[in-house]
Amino acid sequence: MKMTHDHDVNCTLELTAKGALGPWRVEVGGSDGVSTVDLELRTPMTLGTSSSAGIRVADRTVSSLHCQLLADESCVEVMDLGSKNGLFVGGARVTRARLQQAPASFVVGRTTVTIRSRGPVEPAAACEALPGLVGSSEPMRRVAEEVRRHVSTRAPILIQGESGTGKDLVARAIHALGRADGPYVPLNVGAIAESLADSELFGHRRGAFTGAISHRQGAFELAHRGTLFLDEVAELSPAVQIRLLRVVEDGTVRPVGAQTSTRVDVRIVSASWAALPTRVEEGRFRADLYHRLSTVTVLLPPLRERRSDIPALAESLLLRMRSEIGPKQLSSGALSTLVAHTWPGNVRELGSVLYRAAAAATGVEIEAQHLSLNVVARVPRRAHDNGSFDARALLERHAGNVSAAARAARMPRTTFRALLLRGTLEGAAPS
């Protein structure tokens, strides 16, 4: 990244990458969703609220002719046309920027503009957003398209994505679209002690073991004719993986202490932050179970790959906080700061950042100085996956705060805590 400054409001920003990436597609993201426009090479296109603008946006904080985009095979140049609220790239207000990497984003008013390489891949079809999810960027349209294609089938669905990307929301959407008349049973299997896994999954009969004073239905029986969501499935022990495979294959469960099996009609949706194919290669996850659970695989994009959704996500999150904190909205500078962040904690982190900022802002407007963005060292996935990182040091760096350490490790707090308790990670006892 190369920046040259004359003044804070008069600078040129150049974002570079190797190779020609055009032709280009523009994603315009506002509080009401995302629209797309294809750029013609070497043909200037204006963006603004005027009917004469080539890219028209419905944002009162955007000028009638706010900026101009000019594309060639190697880059897209964006130039401020003397707008009132300015052009922001990488968190800085600039007059001109050359964008040579894709995707790359800039902010005008309260609108995010993302430049993508069109490439040989056809754009996802216009598709209604999944219930409970916010986002109509190209990556999220592909997720919605994939889910809706398979939601009416009985095939198991595996949702893969970083912590905080909304895997649980996608699971609920799958249930709402396919089996809403039946029960939805979520179970974080990564937080279950191995000794209790059989009882939690398959249930038990009275007297099956010490403390079993009554019959208890397991998650499979509770989810009969509905959906069972197995979160953090990568953390299942080998012994439990074997028993789960049998249920997935034949559709019957035998509660602990029972003499006969019970047939269940369950749609299985599982989720994992860890790359299951890698764990299969390492011998840490059964290949046959992986192939059963991943009949359909949905890959959730991290927030840094869907920055055009940030305005709509921010508005939705701030609306939820309104009854507690009051009405709030983002300034152009604040939105630009959010768009420039890498978001290791994804949408979950965005919610926390906005809550702190909304509480800090005394007025309606949230400015850039109200934002407190934690710079979290990313844990290499490979080292993290094989347990070679120092959990004690991770906890100490976060003053013994398990929640903060779990965010740094990119896993749910319950999973991090359970791994500590089981001794999979070496470190201090959780607090």
C-alpha positions in Angstrom: 0.0 0.0 0.0 1.4 3.4 -1.0 0.1 6.7 0.3 1.2 10.3 -0.5 -0.2 13.1 1.6 -0.5 16.9 1.1 -3.2 17.3 3.8 -5.5 15.0 5.6 -8.2 15.7 3.1 -6.0 15.8 0.0 -4.1 12.6 -0.7 -3.7 9.9 -3.2 -3.9 6.3 -2.1 -2.6 3.4 -4.2 -3.5 -0.2 -3.4 -1.4 -2.6 -5.6 -1.4 -6.2 -6.4 0.4 -8.3 -9.1 -1.2 -9.0 -12.5 -4.1 -7.6 -14.4 -7.4 -8.4 -12.6 -10.1 -6.7 -14.8 -12.8 -6.6 -16.0 -14.5 -5.3 -12.9 -17.8 -5.4 -11.0 -18.9 -2.7 -8.5 -20.9 -3.7 -5.4 -22.7 -0.7 -3.8 -23.7 -1.5 -0.3 -26.1 0.6 1.8 -28.5 0.1 4.7 -31.1 -1.3 2.3 -28.8 -3.9 0.7 -26.4 -4.3 -2.2 -26.7 -3.6 -5.9 -24.1 -4.4 -8.6 -22.9 -2.6 -11.8 -20.3 -3.8 -14.3 -17.6 -1.3 -15.3 -16.8 -0.7 -18.9 -13.0 -0.4 -19.5 -11.7 3.1 -20.2 -15.2 4.6 -19.9 -15.6 7.0 -17.0 -18.6 6.4 -14.7 -19.9 8.8 -12.1 -21.4 7.7 -8.8 -23.9 9.8 -6.9 -27.6 10.5 -6.1 -28.3 12.4 -9.3 -30.4 10.7 -12.0 -27.5 11.5 -14.4 -25.0 9.4 -12.4 -24.0 6.1 -14.0 -24.1 4.5 -10.5 -27.0 5.9 -8.6 -27.2 5.6 -4.8 -30.0 6.4 -2.4 -28.0 8.0 0.4 -28.6 11.6 1.5 -25.0 11.9 2.7 -23.7 11.3 -0.9 -23.4 14.3 -3.3 -25.3 14.4 -6.6 -22.1 13.6 -8.5 -19.8 12.3 -5.7 -17.0 10.6 -7.4 -15.8 9.1 -10.8 -14.6 5.6 -11.5 -12.3 4.8 -14.5 -11.2 1.3 -15.1 -8.6 -0.4 -17.3 -7.3 -4.0 -17.2 -5.0 -3.5 -14.3 -6.8 -1.1 -11.9 -9.8 1.0 -11.1 -9.1 4.7 -10.4 -11.6 6.6 -8.2 -11.6 10.4 -8.0 -13.6 12.7 -5.6 -15.6 15.2 -7.6 -15.6 17.9 -4.9 -18.1 16.1 -2.7 -19.3 17.5 0.6 -18.6 14.4 2.7 -15.5 13.1 0.9 -14.1 9.9 -0.3 -12.6 7.4 2.2 -10.2 4.6 1.4 -8.4 2.4 4.0 -9.8 4.6 6.8 -8.3 7.8 5.3 -10.0 10.7 3.4 -8.5 11.0 0.0 -9.1 12.9 -3.3 -8.0 10.0 -5.6 -7.2 6.3 -5.3 -5.9 3.6 -7.6 -7.4 0.2 -6.6 -5.3 -2.6 -8.0 -6.4 -5.4 -5.8 -9.7 -7.2 -5.6 -11.8 -7.0 -3.7 -11.1 -3.4 -2.6 -13.5 -1.1 -0.9 -14.0 2.6 -0.4 -16.7 4.7 1.4 -18.9 7.6 0.2 -21.3 9.0 2.7 -22.9 6.0 4.5 -22.4 3.7 1.5 -19.7 1.1 0.9 -18.4 0.5 -2.6 -16.5 -2.7 -3.3 -14.6 -3.4 -6.5 -14.5 -7.1 -7.5 -12.8 -8.9 -10.4 -15.5 -10.3 -12.6 -13.3 -13.1 -13.9 -14.8 -16.1 -15.6 -17.3 -16.9 -12.8 -20.9 -15.9 -13.4 -22.5 -13.7 -10.7 -24.8 -15.4 -8.3 -28.5 -15.2 -9.3 -30.7 -12.6 -7.5 -31.8 -14.5 -4.5 -33.8 -13.5 -1.4 -31.6 -13.4 1.7 -31.9 -16.2 4.1 -34.3 -15.6 7.0 -32.5 -14.1 10.0 -29.4 -13.1 8.0 -28.4 -9.7 6.8 -26.3 -9.4 3.6 -26.8 -9.4 -0.2 -23.2 -9.1 -1.3 -22.0 -11.5 -4.0 -20.5 -14.0 -1.5 -23.8 -14.0 0.6 -25.9 -14.4 -2.5 -23.9 -17.5 -3.3 -24.6 -18.8 0.2 -28.3 -18.2 -0.2 -28.4 -19.8 -3.6 -26.6 -22.9 -2.3 -28.8 -23.3 0.7 -32.1 -22.8 -1.2 -31.0 -25.4 -3.8 -30.8 -28.1 -1.2 -33.1 -27.0 1.6 -36.0 -29.2 0.5 -33.8 -32.4 0.5 -32.9 -34.7 3.4 -29.2 -34.5 2.6 -26.9 -33.6 5.6 -25.4 -30.1 5.4 -22.0 -29.1 6.7 -21.5 -25.4 7.3 -17.8 -24.3 7.4 -16.7 -20.8 8.4 -14.6 -18.8 10.8 -15.9 -18.1 14.3 -18.4 -15.3 14.3 -19.6 -15.7 10.6 -23.1 -16.8 11.6 -23.0 -20.6 11.2 -25.8 -20.9 13.8 -28.0 -18.4 11.9 -27.6 -20.3 8.6 -28.5 -23.5 10.4 -31.7 -21.9 11.8 -32.4 -20.6 8.3 -32.1 -24.1 6.8 -34.6 -25.3 9.4 -37.0 -22.4 8.8 -37.0 -23.0 5.1 -37.2 -26.8 5.2 -38.6 -28.2 8.4 -40.2 -25.3 10.3 -43.1 -27.5 11.5 -40.7 -29.8 13.4 -38.4 -29.0 16.4 -35.0 -27.3 16.0 -32.4 -28.7 18.4 -29.0 -27.0 18.6 -26.2 -28.8 20.4 -22.6 -27.7 20.8 -20.9 -31.0 20.7 -17.5 -29.5 21.3 -18.6 -28.5 24.8 -19.8 -32.0 25.8 -17.5 -34.2 28.0 -16.9 -37.5 26.3 -18.4 -39.4 29.2 -21.7 -37.6 28.6 -21.8 -37.6 24.8 -23.8 -40.8 24.4 -26.5 -39.6 26.8 -26.6 -36.1 25.2 -26.9 -37.4 21.7 -28.8 -40.6 22.1 -30.5 -40.4 25.5 -30.6 -43.0 28.3 -33.0 -45.2 30.2 -33.6 -45.1 33.9 -30.9 -47.1 35.8 -28.5 -47.1 32.9 -25.8 -45.6 35.1 -25.4 -44.0 38.5 -27.6 -40.9 38.6 -29.9 -42.0 35.7 -33.1 -41.7 37.8 -35.4 -41.3 34.8 -35.7 -41.8 31.1 -34.1 -39.0 29.1 -34.4 -38.3 25.4 -31.2 -37.4 23.5 -30.8 -34.8 20.9 -31.7 -37.1 18.0 -35.0 -38.1 19.6 -35.8 -34.5 20.5 -35.2 -33.4 16.9 -37.5 -36.1 15.4 -39.2 -34.7 12.3 -37.1 -31.6 12.6 -33.5 -30.4 12.5 -30.5 -31.3 14.7 -27.7 -28.7 14.6 -24.4 -30.2 15.7 -22.1 -27.2 16.3 -18.3 -27.5 16.5 -18.5 -31.1 15.1 -14.7 -31.2 14.6 -14.2 -31.5 18.3 -15.9 -34.9 18.6 -13.7 -37.6 20.0 -12.9 -40.6 17.8 -15.2 -42.9 19.9 -18.2 -40.6 19.6 -17.5 -40.2 15.9 -18.0 -44.0 15.4 -21.3 -44.0 17.3 -22.5 -40.9 15.4 -21.6 -42.5 12.1 -23.9 -45.4 12.8 -26.9 -43.1 13.5 -26.2 -41.0 10.4 -26.0 -44.2 8.2 -29.1 -46.1 9.4 -31.3 -43.4 11.0 -31.7 -45.3 14.3 -30.6 -44.5 17.8 -30.2 -46.8 20.9 -30.4 -44.9 24.1 -27.9 -45.9 26.8 -29.4 -48.8 28.7 -32.0 -49.6 26.1 -32.5 -53.0 24.6 -33.9 -51.8 21.2 -33.2 -49.0 18.8 -35.5 -46.2 17.8 -35.9 -44.9 14.3 -35.6 -41.1 14.0 -36.4 -38.7 11.1 -33.8 -36.0 11.5 -32.3 -33.4 9.2 -28.6 -33.1 10.3 -26.9 -29.8 10.0 -23.3 -29.6 11.3 -20.9 -26.8 11.6 -17.2 -26.4 12.2 -14.7 -23.5 12.2 -11.9 -26.0 11.6 -11.1 -27.3 8.1 -12.5 -30.9 8.3 -10.7 -32.1 5.2 -7.4 -31.2 6.9 -8.4 -33.1 10.0 -9.3 -36.1 7.9 -5.8 -36.0 6.3 -4.2 -35.8 9.7 -6.3 -38.8 10.9 -8.1 -36.7 13.5 -11.6 -37.0 11.9 -13.1 -40.1 10.3 -13.2 -39.8 6.5 -16.5 -41.8 6.3 -18.2 -39.6 8.8 -16.9 -36.5 7.1 -18.3 -37.7 3.7 -21.7 -38.4 5.3 -22.0 -35.0 7.0 -20.7 -33.1 4.0 -23.1 -34.3 1.4 -23.8 -30.6 0.9 -21.1 -28.1 2.1 -21.9 -24.4 2.6 -18.8 -22.1 3.0 -19.5 -18.9 4.9 -17.4 -16.0 3.8 -15.6 -14.0 6.5 -16.7 -10.4 7.0 -13.5 -9.0 5.3 -14.7 -10.6 2.1 -18.2 -9.1 2.2 -17.4 -5.5 3.3 -20.3 -4.1 1.1 -22.7 -5.8 3.7 -21.2 -3.7 6.6 -23.7 -0.7 6.3 -26.7 -3.0 6.4 -25.2 -5.2 9.2 -24.3 -2.1 11.2 -27.8 -0.6 10.8 -29.4 -3.9 11.9 -27.1 -4.3 14.9 -27.6 -0.6 16.0 -31.4 -1.1 15.7 -31.2 -4.0 18.1 -29.4 -1.7 20.6 -31.8 1.2 20.2 -34.0 0.4 23.2 -31.0 0.3 25.5 -28.7 3.0 24.0 -30.9 5.1 21.8 -30.8 5.9 18.1 -27.3 5.9 16.6 -25.9 6.2 13.1 -22.4 6.0 11.6 -20.5 8.9 10.2 -18.6 8.5 6.9 -15.3 8.4 8.8 -16.6 5.7 11.2 -18.0 3.6 8.4 -14.7 3.9 6.6 -12.8 2.8 9.7 -15.0 -0.3 10.0 -14.6 -1.1 6.3 -10.8 -0.9 6.6 -10.6 -3.3 9.6 -9.8 -7.0 9.0 -12.4 -8.4 11.4 -10.8 -11.5 12.8 -13.9 -12.0 14.9 -16.3 -11.3 12.0 -19.9 -10.2 12.6 -19.7 -11.1 16.3 -16.8 -8.7 16.7 -18.7 -6.1 14.7 -21.5 -6.3 17.1 -19.2 -5.8 20.1 -17.4 -2.8 18.5 -20.7 -1.1 17.6 -22.1 -1.6 21.2 -19.0 0.0 22.7 -19.0 2.9 20.1 -22.8 3.5 20.6 -22.3 3.7 24.4 -19.3 6.1 24.0 -21.1 8.4 21.6 -23.0 11.1 23.5 -24.9 12.2 20.4 -26.7 10.4 17.6 -23.6 10.3 15.4 -20.9 7.6 15.9 -17.6 9.1 14.8 -14.3 7.3 14.1 -12.9 8.2 17.5 -15.7 6.3 19.2 -14.6 3.0 17.7 -12.4 0.7 19.7 -10.9 -1.9 17.4 -8.9 -4.7 19.0 -5.8 -5.7 17.0 -5.8 -9.5 17.7 -2.9 -11.6 16.6 -4.3 -14.2 14.2 -3.4 -17.7 15.3 -2.1 -19.7 12.3 -4.8 -22.2 11.4 -2.4 -25.1 10.9 -0.7 -24.6 14.2 -4.0 -24.0 15.9 -5.5 -27.1 14.3 -2.9 -29.5 15.6 -2.9 -27.9 19.1 0.7 -26.8 18.9 0.1 -23.2 20.1 0.6 -22.2 23.7 -2.8 -21.8 25.3 -1.3 -20.7 28.6 0.5 -17.9 27.0 -2.8 -17.0 25.1 -4.7 -16.9 28.3 -1.9 -14.8 30.0 -1.8 -12.3 27.2 -5.5 -11.8 27.8 -5.2 -11.5 31.6 -6.9 -14.9 32.1 -10.0 -13.8 30.2 -11.3 -16.9 28.6 -13.7 -15.0 26.3 -10.9 -12.8 24.9 -8.6 -15.8 24.5 -11.3 -17.7 22.7 -11.8 -14.8 20.3 -8.1 -14.7 19.6 -8.1 -18.5 19.0 -11.1 -18.0 16.6 -13.4 -20.4 18.4 -16.5 -20.1 20.6 -15.9 -19.6 24.3 -17.7 -22.8 25.2 -15.5 -24.8 22.9 -12.3 -23.2 24.2 -13.4 -23.8 27.8 -14.3 -27.4 27.1 -11.0 -28.0 25.4 -9.2 -26.6 28.4 -11.2 -28.7 30.8 -10.5 -31.9 28.8 -6.8 -31.1 28.7 -6.6 -30.9 24.9 -5.0 -27.5 25.3 -2.3 -27.1 27.9 -2.8 -24.1 30.0 -4.3 -22.6 33.2 -7.7 -23.7 34.4 -10.4 -21.6 32.9 -12.0 -18.9 35.0 
